[in-house]
Amino acid sequence: MYLNEDLDPKVKTFKCCLCGKESIGYGNNAMPVKKGRCCDDCNMTYVIPFRFITLNAQPNDVEAVADKLNISDIKTLNDLLGKVQ
């Protein structure tokens, strides 16, 4: 099996919209963190926790989300989330 879709068209690759890593497969829906497809690592680290945390969060409560995701730098969270509000 080839790991490059140029050599084997049945293998699909994509670039993660959060970390930029090239991954094999179809990816995961990164919404509501960012529009696009994300890799499994970013899905498990950011997207799924973000979805659960924001179920009861108030709009624009970025500090609370950052605290629950253990991200100390609010700018980093805003950059990661594409300034989602």
N, C-alpha and C positions, 0 to 999 in steps of 0.2 A: 504494500500500500504506500502510495506517495503522500508526502505531507504538504505538497504544493499543488494548488488547484490548476496551475499551468500544465503540470505533468499529468494530473488525473482530474478531469472536470467534475467528478462526483464529489470531491472533497471541497468544501466551502470554507473560506476564511473571511474574517472581518477584523476591523480595527475597533477596539473598545473605545467608546465615546468618553469614558471617564479617565482611564489611565493611558490610553493610546497603544496598548500592547496588541500585537497581531495574534489572533487566536483562531483555532480551528472549530468549525461548527457554525451554528446560526446565532449564538449569543442569547442574551436575555434582554427583555424589555427594561430599559433603565428608567422609565417614567415612574414616579414623578421627580426623580433626581435630575435627569437630563433626557432630552429627546434623543433617541438612538438606541443602539445595541451595546450591551456591556458584557465583559468576560465573566466567567463564573466567580472569580475571586472578588471582583468589585460588586457583583450581585450579592454575594454572601456578606461582604464587609460593609457595604454602604446602602445598597438599594433596599434589601429586605428589612434591615433594622430601621431605615428611614421611614419606610411604609408603616411599620408598627408604631414607631415613636410618634409620628405625626397624626395618627388616628385621633388622638385627643388633644393635640397641640393647638394653641391659638395661632392665627395667622401672624406671620413675621416673627415667630418665637425662635429665631435662629440660635440664640444663646442656649436655650434649653435643649435643642436638638444636638448642638455641639457638645454639651456636657454629657448627654446620654450616649453619644458615639465616641466619647473620650478624645475629642479633638479640641486641643487647647487654643488654637489660633482661629478666630472667627473668620478672618480673611481666607484661610485655607478652606474652611467649610463653604464659604460663599463661592469661592472659585470652583470647588468640587461640585457643588450643587448648581452651578451655572446661574447663581443668584435667583434661585427659585424662591418664591414667597407664598 
